[in-house]
Amino acid sequence: MDNNTPKHLRLGAVALAAVATLSFAAGCSEESPDPAGNAAAAAAAGGPEPKTLEGAKVAAQTVFDRFSGGDFAGAWEMYTSAGKQAISKDDYVKLNTACSRKGLAIQLTSARLEGTDKAVIIAKQLVAAQSYTMVYEQDAWKLEPAKEGMSLYKLGAEKAIAAQKKAGTCANA
């Protein structure tokens, strides 16, 4: 490639080369299998996710990645059934498209199991840390929205956007 190749194509080629290199290096490793990788493989295969701390961590990071990447519909898919009942997928996407900061990575910093069906996850975005709850539901780890989020979601997208704008918490206002 030369300087006449569009920048987005050059970056895409670099990203593909990096993924191929990482995939090759991972395939050549003689270390024991990564439990987090097993969780991702089980989820991708459509089987039950491991009911382990590693399984909860993989699911949490996946939902964080979807959210920070702007895949709000994909993040909603990883909500508990109670979370999904509080807000429709369309309203969730509309609310977060209007008010959420995307592009800022959310990094899992610690996690612990609380019983067999619940994990408490601590994640950080920039310098702010927050606690999240993952619940094992229907053979998968799901994000349980906080009480404040549930209250906001029950307003519906339009009223929730207005409430966030009024409170000064809508990032795009």
C-alpha positions as CSV (number, residue, x, y, z in Angstrom):
1,M,0.0,0.0,0.0
2,D,1.1,3.5,-0.6
3,N,0.1,7.0,0.4
4,N,-2.6,7.0,-2.3
5,T,-4.4,4.3,-0.5
6,P,-7.3,5.7,1.6
7,K,-6.4,6.0,5.3
8,H,-9.4,3.8,6.4
9,L,-8.2,1.0,4.1
10,R,-4.7,1.2,5.4
11,L,-5.9,1.0,9.0
12,G,-8.2,-1.9,8.2
13,A,-5.3,-3.8,6.7
14,V,-3.2,-3.2,9.8
15,A,-6.0,-4.3,12.0
16,L,-6.6,-7.5,10.0
17,A,-2.8,-8.3,10.1
18,A,-2.8,-7.8,13.9
19,V,-5.8,-10.1,14.3
20,A,-4.2,-12.7,12.1
21,T,-1.0,-12.5,14.0
22,L,-2.7,-12.8,17.4
23,S,-4.9,-15.7,16.2
24,F,-1.8,-17.5,14.9
25,A,0.2,-16.9,18.1
26,A,-2.8,-18.1,20.2
27,G,-3.0,-21.3,18.2
28,C,0.6,-22.0,18.7
29,S,0.6,-21.6,22.4
30,E,1.4,-24.7,24.5
31,E,-0.1,-23.3,27.7
32,S,-3.3,-24.7,29.2
33,P,-6.5,-23.4,27.6
34,D,-7.8,-20.1,28.9
35,P,-11.1,-20.4,30.8
36,A,-12.2,-17.0,29.4
37,G,-11.6,-18.4,25.9
38,N,-13.7,-21.4,26.8
39,A,-16.5,-19.1,27.9
40,A,-16.4,-17.2,24.6
41,A,-16.2,-20.5,22.6
42,A,-19.2,-21.9,24.5
43,A,-21.3,-18.8,23.9
44,A,-20.3,-18.7,20.2
45,A,-21.2,-22.4,19.8
46,G,-24.7,-21.6,21.3
47,G,-24.1,-23.8,24.3
48,P,-24.5,-22.7,27.9
49,E,-22.0,-20.3,29.2
50,P,-19.8,-21.5,32.0
51,K,-21.3,-20.8,35.4
52,T,-18.0,-19.5,36.7
53,L,-16.4,-16.2,37.6
54,E,-14.4,-16.3,34.3
55,G,-17.6,-16.8,32.4
56,A,-19.2,-13.8,34.2
57,K,-16.1,-11.7,33.4
58,V,-16.1,-12.6,29.7
59,A,-19.8,-11.7,29.4
60,A,-19.4,-8.5,31.3
61,Q,-16.5,-7.4,29.1
62,T,-18.5,-8.3,26.0
63,V,-21.5,-6.1,27.1
64,F,-19.1,-3.3,28.0
65,D,-17.4,-3.6,24.6
66,R,-20.7,-3.5,22.8
67,F,-21.9,-0.5,24.7
68,S,-18.7,1.5,24.3
69,G,-18.5,0.6,20.7
70,G,-22.0,1.9,20.1
71,D,-23.7,-1.5,19.6
72,F,-26.5,-0.6,21.9
73,A,-28.8,-3.3,20.4
74,G,-26.2,-5.9,21.1
75,A,-25.7,-4.6,24.7
76,W,-29.5,-4.8,25.3
77,E,-29.5,-8.4,24.2
78,M,-27.2,-9.1,27.1
79,Y,-29.6,-7.6,29.7
80,T,-31.6,-9.7,32.2
81,S,-35.2,-10.4,31.4
82,A,-36.2,-7.7,34.0
83,G,-34.0,-5.2,32.2
84,K,-35.5,-6.1,28.8
85,Q,-39.0,-5.7,30.3
86,A,-38.1,-2.2,31.6
87,I,-37.2,-0.9,28.2
88,S,-37.7,-2.1,24.6
89,K,-34.7,-2.6,22.4
90,D,-35.7,0.3,20.1
91,D,-36.1,2.7,23.1
92,Y,-32.8,1.5,24.6
93,V,-31.0,2.2,21.3
94,K,-32.7,5.6,20.9
95,L,-31.9,6.7,24.4
96,N,-28.3,5.6,24.3
97,T,-27.8,7.0,20.8
98,A,-29.0,10.3,22.0
99,C,-27.2,10.5,25.4
100,S,-24.4,8.0,25.8
101,R,-20.7,8.5,25.3
102,K,-19.4,5.9,22.9
103,G,-15.9,5.2,22.0
104,L,-14.6,5.3,25.6
105,A,-13.5,1.8,26.6
106,I,-14.9,0.3,29.7
107,Q,-12.4,-2.0,31.4
108,L,-13.2,-4.6,33.9
109,T,-10.9,-4.1,36.9
110,S,-12.1,-6.8,39.4
111,A,-14.9,-9.3,39.9
112,R,-16.2,-11.7,42.5
113,L,-18.9,-14.3,42.7
114,E,-21.8,-13.7,45.1
115,G,-23.4,-17.1,45.4
116,T,-23.6,-19.3,42.3
117,D,-25.9,-17.2,40.1
118,K,-24.5,-13.7,40.7
119,A,-21.3,-11.9,40.1
120,V,-20.3,-8.4,41.1
121,I,-18.1,-6.7,38.5
122,I,-16.1,-3.5,39.0
123,A,-15.3,-1.6,35.8
124,K,-13.7,1.7,35.0
125,Q,-14.3,4.2,32.2
126,L,-11.6,6.9,32.2
127,V,-11.1,7.5,35.9
128,A,-14.6,6.6,37.2
129,A,-15.2,3.1,38.6
130,Q,-18.6,1.5,38.9
131,S,-20.1,-1.7,40.2
132,Y,-22.2,-3.9,37.9
133,T,-24.2,-7.1,38.6
134,M,-24.2,-10.0,36.3
135,V,-26.9,-12.7,36.8
136,Y,-26.8,-16.2,35.5
137,E,-30.1,-16.5,33.6
138,Q,-31.2,-19.0,30.9
139,D,-27.7,-20.6,30.7
140,A,-25.9,-17.3,30.2
141,W,-24.5,-14.4,32.2
142,K,-26.7,-11.3,31.8
143,L,-26.3,-7.7,32.9
144,E,-28.7,-6.6,35.6
145,P,-29.5,-2.9,35.2
146,A,-29.0,-0.8,38.4
147,K,-32.2,0.5,40.1
148,E,-31.5,4.0,38.8
149,G,-31.3,2.7,35.2
150,M,-34.5,0.7,35.6
151,S,-36.3,3.8,36.8
152,L,-35.0,5.8,33.8
153,Y,-35.9,3.0,31.4
154,K,-39.5,2.7,32.6
155,L,-40.0,6.3,31.4
156,G,-39.5,5.3,27.7
157,A,-37.0,6.8,25.4
158,E,-38.4,10.3,24.9
159,K,-39.0,11.0,28.6
160,A,-35.7,9.4,29.6
161,I,-33.8,11.6,27.1
162,A,-35.6,14.7,28.4
163,A,-34.8,13.7,32.0
164,Q,-31.1,13.1,31.2
165,K,-30.9,16.5,29.4
166,K,-32.6,18.2,32.4
167,A,-30.2,16.6,34.8
168,G,-27.2,17.4,32.6
169,T,-26.3,13.7,32.2
170,C,-27.0,13.5,28.4
171,A,-23.6,13.4,26.8
172,N,-24.8,14.7,23.5
173,A,-27.0,17.6,24.8
